[in-house]
Amino acid sequence: MLTNEIYKTWSGMTAKEYKEFKGLRKEALRDNMDSLEVSLTDIGEEVTKRLAMKKKPKGLEENIKVAHIGGQVAKNTRDDIENVLGESIINNQNKLNYQYKDKTLKIKNKK
């Protein structure tokens, strides 16, 4: 739940929605993010962890609030990066270049 709160806050999607956006089925989401997407996830998680150590939240509601703050720091970072680059850093490309046909998985060769 807390990971989803972090993802939702910085990317606008839960982990499940993010996987669907990238066209993934069972593959790991992080393995298919580009370096900036992974970095934002790491920022959100690290800020959440450190803030939780400081504030020592009790119960789910307080932990969700802390996770939201960590996600917001990542969201602010995302906004800054996108303003500088002039484009969204969230993309639907999966790093390992999976493509599905029916129920089988095929991996394109990267050149």
Secondary structure, DSSP 8 states (H G I E B T S, - for coil): -HHHHHHHHHHSS-HHHHHHHTT-SSS-TGGGS-HHHHHHHHHHHHHHHHHHHHH---HHHHHHHHHHHHHHHHHHHHHHHHHHHTS-S--S--TT-EEEETTEEEE----
